[in-house]
């Protein structure tokens, strides 16, 4: 359990001031060259979800949304949101839990389409800008820095801290794994398989970086010196999406279109586990404080799985909420985002769920991470913002 300072309100106020005074003026990115590329994962999976009778009314959004972003940027640049109440439709919210305070910060470039986010070794947050083709950095004071990628239209996906103290990220359309130092030096490594569409990435217990190749249906491994190995999945068309290190010393990943989770040892042995419910579409995944794997399910659930493959599922208030990224919070609960319901949410390891709406309507929350300041930070994909949640 992490202990947080009682000066949370002062930190939020300082960030609000930094947002007004220090944040760079918004700049609009030139659109990348038009060329055929696969639809973004959240688009293709939402459309598949929409084919299910119970999800026929789900609202799918297509990036980028510069007009929507522009409408909300000026307000976000001057607003520190007040604490908000859980949605009225969430009766299972824990009674004794604090309502989080949420603030939002506009990314300098728009459209940016922020995707992955992680806490960096330098005490800042690092994130990817999928449409703007950049890696972004935001200090906990609210100051942004952005770094353009060498490969045009690489469409960076997710990002993690490597064992070498650099940030490692996927380039979905660039078909590369990228590395950026905290001073901004970028190195790129091409994948052996063409059009693999690398997406989720994490550091493994073997001090290598492990990632998934959604379109190639493989799990990949890259050493910090750039040596790459790829492992095909047993189930064809499984569409692996996110990956994390488990408490058992293995890597665990979601198989969105196979309806389950996969486990791979550091020597490359793969085992697959089917989720119990029909229509399951696992998306995000993280190792929980209870030693289990916790994941979001686009089929309107959040779930956990033991390292032996025993599942428990918890339905969300809105079956069309489209939950995505998930992480462990400073309170040892699991925190996740509901992309279409526009909520940040939490679940205890015993299954109590709380859901909290974001200040900006239709913000498209995408990924979430625990920051070095013991706050939660998330990307708002539709409106080019980074949100801070003080639980």
Backbone torsions as a table, in degrees:
resi	resn	phi	psi	omega
1	UNK	NA	127.4	176.7
2	UNK	-90.1	144.8	179.6
3	UNK	-108.3	131.5	-175.7
4	UNK	-105.1	150.4	178.8
5	UNK	-68.9	150.9	175.9
6	UNK	-75.5	-0.3	-177.0
7	UNK	-92.0	29.1	-177.9
8	UNK	-56.5	-45.4	-177.8
9	UNK	-60.4	-38.6	178.6
10	UNK	-65.7	-38.3	179.3
11	UNK	-65.1	-42.0	179.6
12	UNK	-64.9	-40.0	178.5
13	UNK	-64.1	-39.5	179.2
14	UNK	-63.9	-38.1	179.3
15	UNK	-67.1	-39.7	178.4
16	UNK	-60.1	-41.8	178.2
17	UNK	-64.9	-41.9	179.7
18	UNK	-64.0	-34.2	-179.8
19	UNK	-64.4	-39.0	-179.1
20	UNK	-77.7	-40.0	-170.7
21	UNK	-92.9	-41.6	-167.2
22	UNK	-101.9	-21.0	-175.3
23	UNK	-65.5	134.9	179.8
24	UNK	-61.8	156.8	175.9
25	UNK	-65.6	139.6	-178.4
26	UNK	-62.5	137.4	176.3
27	UNK	-124.6	140.1	-178.0
28	UNK	-95.4	125.5	-176.3
29	UNK	-76.9	141.7	172.1
30	UNK	-68.4	141.4	-179.4
31	UNK	-65.1	140.3	177.8
32	UNK	-66.4	161.1	-179.8
33	UNK	-55.2	138.7	179.4
34	UNK	-75.8	119.1	176.8
35	UNK	-152.6	152.2	-178.6
36	UNK	-60.5	133.9	175.3
37	UNK	-150.5	155.6	-179.1
38	UNK	-63.0	149.9	174.1
39	UNK	-61.5	147.0	177.9
40	UNK	-57.4	149.1	-175.7
41	UNK	-56.1	-40.0	-177.8
42	UNK	-68.2	-24.4	176.4
43	UNK	-76.0	-51.9	-176.5
44	UNK	-63.8	-38.8	-179.4
45	UNK	-72.3	-36.5	177.4
46	UNK	-64.0	-40.7	179.1
47	UNK	-65.8	-36.0	176.0
48	UNK	-68.3	-38.8	177.9
49	UNK	-61.9	-38.6	-177.4
50	UNK	-64.2	-21.7	178.0
51	UNK	-73.2	-18.2	177.9
52	UNK	-77.9	133.6	-177.5
53	UNK	-52.5	-38.2	-177.2
54	UNK	-74.5	-10.5	-178.8
55	UNK	-120.8	19.5	-174.4
56	UNK	-64.8	-18.6	-179.7
57	UNK	-98.6	7.7	178.9
58	UNK	-64.5	142.6	-177.3
59	UNK	-100.8	113.2	180.0
60	UNK	-95.2	138.3	-178.4
61	UNK	-116.6	143.6	-176.6
62	UNK	-114.1	132.9	-179.5
63	UNK	-85.8	161.4	-14.2
64	UNK	-83.3	171.4	178.1
65	UNK	-124.9	66.2	-172.7
66	UNK	-62.0	-34.3	-179.2
67	UNK	-67.5	-42.3	177.7
68	UNK	-64.1	-40.7	179.6
69	UNK	-63.1	-43.1	-177.2
70	UNK	-63.6	-34.0	-178.9
71	UNK	-66.9	-26.1	-174.7
72	UNK	-104.4	-11.7	-171.9
73	UNK	-66.4	-45.3	-176.3
74	UNK	-63.8	-37.4	177.9
75	UNK	-68.4	-40.0	-178.1
76	UNK	-67.4	-29.6	-176.8
77	UNK	-72.2	-15.9	-178.4
78	UNK	-123.0	4.3	-173.8
79	UNK	-108.1	127.6	163.2
80	UNK	-106.6	111.2	-173.4
81	UNK	-68.9	147.8	173.1
82	UNK	-80.5	158.4	177.0
83	UNK	-55.6	142.9	-175.5
84	UNK	-118.7	163.3	-175.9
85	UNK	-96.4	153.3	175.5
86	UNK	-60.1	154.4	178.4
87	UNK	-62.8	147.7	-178.6
88	UNK	-64.8	-22.0	-177.9
89	UNK	-87.5	13.7	-178.3
90	UNK	-116.5	72.0	-174.8
91	UNK	-67.7	-16.0	-176.0
92	UNK	-91.0	8.4	178.5
93	UNK	-60.7	136.1	-178.9
94	UNK	-60.8	132.1	-173.7
95	UNK	-70.9	-32.7	-171.5
96	UNK	-94.6	3.9	-174.1
97	UNK	-87.0	149.0	179.2
98	UNK	-75.2	144.6	174.1
99	UNK	-80.3	128.4	-175.9
100	UNK	-73.0	149.6	170.8
101	UNK	-92.3	137.3	-175.0
102	UNK	-126.7	132.5	171.7
103	UNK	-127.9	156.6	-176.7
104	UNK	-129.3	141.4	-177.1
105	UNK	-127.1	130.8	-177.2
106	UNK	-80.8	131.2	176.1
107	UNK	-70.8	139.6	-177.5
108	UNK	-57.8	-39.6	-178.5
109	UNK	-91.2	137.9	174.9
110	UNK	-146.2	133.4	-0.6
111	UNK	-75.6	138.8	-179.8
112	UNK	-112.9	-38.1	-176.5
113	UNK	54.7	69.5	179.8
114	UNK	-68.6	139.3	-176.9
115	UNK	-119.9	-91.4	-176.0
116	UNK	-79.0	154.8	177.6
117	UNK	-150.2	144.5	179.3
118	UNK	-152.0	154.6	173.2
119	UNK	-76.7	131.3	-177.2
120	UNK	-92.2	166.6	179.6
121	UNK	-72.2	-9.9	-178.9
122	UNK	-96.6	8.8	179.7
123	UNK	82.6	9.4	177.2
124	UNK	-112.0	173.8	173.5
125	UNK	-103.0	137.2	179.0
126	UNK	-117.6	139.4	-176.3
127	UNK	-146.0	163.9	179.6
128	UNK	-102.7	147.5	175.2
129	UNK	-116.3	95.7	-169.3
130	UNK	-62.9	-44.6	-178.0
131	UNK	-83.4	-37.3	-178.7
132	UNK	-76.9	-11.7	177.2
133	UNK	64.2	46.2	-177.9
134	UNK	-136.8	162.7	166.0
135	UNK	-108.0	130.6	-178.5
136	UNK	-110.1	154.5	176.2
137	UNK	-132.4	134.7	174.5
138	UNK	-130.6	123.9	175.3
139	UNK	-72.3	158.2	179.4
140	UNK	-67.1	-9.3	173.7
141	UNK	-85.5	-8.6	177.9
142	UNK	102.0	4.5	-178.3
143	UNK	-86.5	127.8	-179.4
144	UNK	-97.4	147.3	167.3
145	UNK	-136.3	141.5	-179.0
146	UNK	-129.1	145.6	-178.5
147	UNK	-128.9	120.5	179.3
148	UNK	-75.7	143.0	179.6
149	UNK	-82.4	147.6	178.4
150	UNK	-64.7	-37.1	-178.7
151	UNK	-83.0	126.2	-180.0
152	UNK	-68.7	137.2	177.3
153	UNK	51.9	45.8	180.0
154	UNK	-74.6	-23.9	-178.6
155	UNK	53.1	68.8	179.4
156	UNK	-59.8	142.0	-176.5
157	UNK	-107.3	-91.6	-176.9
158	UNK	-110.1	166.2	-170.1
159	UNK	-145.5	145.8	179.7
160	UNK	-149.6	166.0	177.0
161	UNK	-89.6	130.3	178.6
162	UNK	-87.9	167.7	179.0
163	UNK	-69.6	-11.2	179.8
164	UNK	-93.1	4.6	179.3
165	UNK	83.3	4.5	175.0
166	UNK	-101.2	169.1	174.9
167	UNK	-98.5	134.5	179.6
168	UNK	-116.3	139.9	-174.7
169	UNK	-146.3	162.0	178.4
170	UNK	-97.3	148.1	173.4
171	UNK	-118.3	98.8	-168.3
172	UNK	-62.1	-49.1	-179.7
173	UNK	-90.3	-30.3	174.7
174	UNK	-65.6	-18.7	178.1
175	UNK	60.0	44.2	-177.2
176	UNK	-140.0	162.7	166.4
177	UNK	-106.9	130.8	-178.1
178	UNK	-109.1	156.8	177.7
179	UNK	-135.2	132.7	176.9
180	UNK	-132.5	131.7	176.4
181	UNK	-79.4	165.7	179.7
182	UNK	-67.9	-11.8	174.8
183	UNK	-95.1	-2.3	173.1
184	UNK	101.2	7.5	178.1
185	UNK	-80.5	126.4	-173.9
186	UNK	-111.3	135.4	173.3
187	UNK	-127.6	141.9	-178.7
188	UNK	-124.7	143.2	179.9
189	UNK	-125.4	120.3	-179.3
190	UNK	-74.2	143.5	178.9
191	UNK	-83.6	149.2	178.2
192	UNK	-65.2	-36.6	-178.2
193	UNK	-89.6	128.3	179.2
194	UNK	-71.3	148.3	175.1
195	UNK	50.3	42.4	-176.7
196	UNK	-76.7	-26.8	-176.8
197	UNK	57.5	67.0	176.5
198	UNK	-65.3	140.5	-175.0
199	UNK	-133.1	-86.8	-178.7
200	UNK	-72.7	152.1	-178.9
201	UNK	-150.8	146.1	178.0
202	UNK	-153.8	168.0	175.1
203	UNK	-94.9	138.9	-178.4
204	UNK	-96.6	170.8	179.1
205	UNK	-68.7	-11.1	178.9
206	UNK	-95.7	11.3	-179.2
207	UNK	62.6	26.7	168.9
208	UNK	-109.6	167.1	174.8
209	UNK	-97.0	131.6	179.0
210	UNK	-114.5	139.3	-176.1
211	UNK	-145.5	165.2	177.4
212	UNK	-110.8	149.0	176.1
213	UNK	-115.0	99.1	-170.0
214	UNK	-62.7	-46.8	-177.3
215	UNK	-80.6	-29.2	178.3
216	UNK	-83.0	-9.8	178.7
217	UNK	59.6	47.5	-177.2
218	UNK	-137.6	161.9	167.1
219	UNK	-108.4	137.2	-179.1
220	UNK	-117.8	158.3	177.3
221	UNK	-135.8	133.9	177.0
222	UNK	-133.1	131.2	176.5
223	UNK	-79.5	166.1	179.6
224	UNK	-68.5	-11.5	175.0
225	UNK	-94.0	-2.8	173.8
226	UNK	100.3	8.5	178.6
227	UNK	-81.9	127.7	-172.4
228	UNK	-115.2	136.6	173.6
229	UNK	-128.8	142.4	-179.4
230	UNK	-124.5	144.2	-177.3
231	UNK	-127.8	113.0	178.5
232	UNK	-66.6	145.7	178.0
233	UNK	-83.6	148.4	179.4
234	UNK	-63.9	-38.4	-178.4
235	UNK	-91.9	123.1	179.5
236	UNK	-71.6	146.2	178.1
237	UNK	64.8	26.2	-177.1
238	UNK	-70.4	-25.0	-180.0
239	UNK	56.8	67.3	176.6
240	UNK	-63.6	141.4	-171.2
241	UNK	-125.5	-54.0	-180.0
242	UNK	-127.0	159.8	-175.2
243	UNK	-145.7	146.6	-179.8
244	UNK	-149.5	159.7	173.9
245	UNK	-84.1	131.0	179.9
246	UNK	-91.9	170.0	-179.8
247	UNK	-72.6	-10.7	-178.5
248	UNK	-94.0	6.7	179.8
249	UNK	83.0	9.3	176.8
250	UNK	-111.1	173.0	173.8
251	UNK	-102.4	138.5	179.9
252	UNK	-121.9	142.1	-176.5
253	UNK	-143.1	158.4	178.4
254	UNK	-91.8	145.2	174.2
255	UNK	-119.9	92.1	-169.1
256	UNK	-61.3	-41.5	-175.9
257	UNK	-95.8	-3.7	173.1
258	UNK	-98.9	-7.6	176.2
259	UNK	69.6	39.9	-179.6
260	UNK	-166.9	-166.3	178.5
261	UNK	-116.5	154.2	174.6
262	UNK	-120.7	152.3	176.4
263	UNK	-127.6	134.4	177.4
264	UNK	-131.0	131.3	175.9
265	UNK	-78.0	164.9	179.5
266	UNK	-67.9	-11.9	174.5
267	UNK	-94.7	-2.8	172.8
268	UNK	102.0	8.3	177.9
269	UNK	-81.4	126.5	-174.3
270	UNK	-111.0	136.0	173.4
271	UNK	-129.4	139.3	-179.0
272	UNK	-115.8	144.8	-178.4
273	UNK	-129.7	124.2	-179.8
274	UNK	-84.0	134.9	173.5
275	UNK	-68.5	151.1	-172.3
276	UNK	-72.7	-27.3	-172.8
277	UNK	-91.3	147.1	176.3
278	UNK	-68.5	136.6	179.1
279	UNK	83.7	8.8	179.5
280	UNK	-59.7	140.0	179.5
281	UNK	-140.7	76.0	-177.9
282	UNK	-61.7	137.6	-175.7
283	UNK	-119.5	-80.8	-179.2
284	UNK	-87.9	159.6	-179.8
285	UNK	-153.4	145.2	175.1
286	UNK	-153.8	158.1	174.8
287	UNK	-82.5	128.4	-177.3
288	UNK	-88.8	167.4	179.5
289	UNK	-69.4	-12.5	179.1
290	UNK	-93.5	5.5	-179.9
291	UNK	85.9	-3.8	178.2
292	UNK	-92.1	167.7	171.8
293	UNK	-93.9	130.0	178.1
294	UNK	-112.4	137.8	-175.1
295	UNK	-142.8	156.6	172.9
296	UNK	-97.2	146.3	-178.1
297	UNK	-124.7	118.0	-178.0
298	UNK	-61.0	-13.5	177.5
299	UNK	-80.1	22.6	173.8
300	UNK	83.1	34.2	-178.2
301	UNK	-143.4	164.6	163.2
302	UNK	-125.1	143.3	-174.4
303	UNK	-140.8	168.4	174.4
304	UNK	-132.0	154.5	177.8
305	UNK	-141.1	135.7	174.7
306	UNK	-73.9	166.0	179.1
307	UNK	-70.5	-7.2	173.8
308	UNK	-97.4	-1.3	174.0
309	UNK	95.3	20.9	176.4
310	UNK	-92.3	125.8	-171.9
311	UNK	-103.7	148.7	167.1
312	UNK	-133.7	135.0	-177.6
313	UNK	-120.6	144.5	179.6
314	UNK	-127.5	111.0	-179.4
315	UNK	-66.6	144.6	176.2
316	UNK	-91.7	163.1	-179.2
317	UNK	-57.5	-46.4	-178.8
318	UNK	-106.5	115.4	-179.5
319	UNK	-66.1	-16.2	178.1
320	UNK	-102.9	22.2	-176.5
321	UNK	-70.1	-22.8	176.9
322	UNK	57.6	62.7	179.4
323	UNK	-66.0	146.1	-173.4
324	UNK	-130.8	-99.7	-175.5
325	UNK	-70.3	153.6	-179.3
326	UNK	-147.6	144.9	-179.9
327	UNK	-153.3	170.0	174.7
328	UNK	-90.6	133.0	-179.4
329	UNK	-91.9	175.7	-179.8
330	UNK	-69.0	-14.8	179.3
331	UNK	-95.5	9.1	-177.6
332	UNK	63.7	21.2	166.8
333	UNK	-98.0	166.2	174.6
334	UNK	-93.0	130.3	179.3
335	UNK	-114.5	137.4	-177.9
336	UNK	-145.9	170.0	-179.9
337	UNK	-116.4	148.3	176.5
338	UNK	-113.6	101.9	-167.7
339	UNK	-61.5	-45.8	-176.6
340	UNK	-87.1	-35.0	176.0
341	UNK	-72.1	-14.3	176.4
342	UNK	66.1	38.6	-179.9
343	UNK	-118.8	154.2	158.8
344	UNK	-103.8	139.5	-171.8
345	UNK	-138.6	162.9	176.8
346	UNK	-137.1	155.9	175.5
347	UNK	-141.4	132.9	175.7
348	UNK	-76.9	165.5	179.6
349	UNK	-68.6	-11.2	174.6
350	UNK	-96.6	-1.3	172.5
351	UNK	101.9	9.2	177.6
352	UNK	-81.1	125.6	-172.6
353	UNK	-109.2	136.4	170.8
354	UNK	-123.8	138.9	-178.3
355	UNK	-128.4	135.6	-173.3
356	UNK	-135.7	121.4	-178.2
357	UNK	-69.3	146.6	175.9
358	UNK	-81.1	152.3	-178.9
359	UNK	-61.6	-41.1	-178.9
360	UNK	-84.7	124.7	177.3
361	UNK	-65.2	145.0	176.6
362	UNK	50.2	49.8	-178.5
363	UNK	-80.1	-23.7	-179.7
364	UNK	68.5	54.6	177.8
365	UNK	-58.6	137.3	-169.5
366	UNK	-122.6	-58.8	-178.5
367	UNK	-128.7	159.4	-175.2
368	UNK	-145.9	144.6	-179.8
369	UNK	-148.6	159.5	174.5
370	UNK	-88.0	125.8	-178.9
371	UNK	-87.2	168.1	178.9
372	UNK	-66.7	-13.3	178.3
373	UNK	-93.3	10.0	-178.2
374	UNK	65.1	20.6	168.9
375	UNK	-104.6	164.7	175.3
376	UNK	-98.0	138.8	-179.4
377	UNK	-123.9	138.4	-178.6
378	UNK	-140.4	156.1	177.1
379	UNK	-92.8	140.0	174.4
380	UNK	-111.7	98.0	-167.8
381	UNK	-64.4	-39.6	-173.5
382	UNK	-77.9	-24.6	-170.4
383	UNK	-122.4	12.1	173.8
384	UNK	57.7	51.7	179.1
385	UNK	-134.1	157.8	169.0
386	UNK	-113.0	131.5	-179.3
387	UNK	-110.5	146.3	176.3
388	UNK	-113.5	130.0	179.9
389	UNK	-120.9	119.9	177.0
390	UNK	-100.3	98.4	-173.8
391	UNK	-73.1	NA	NA
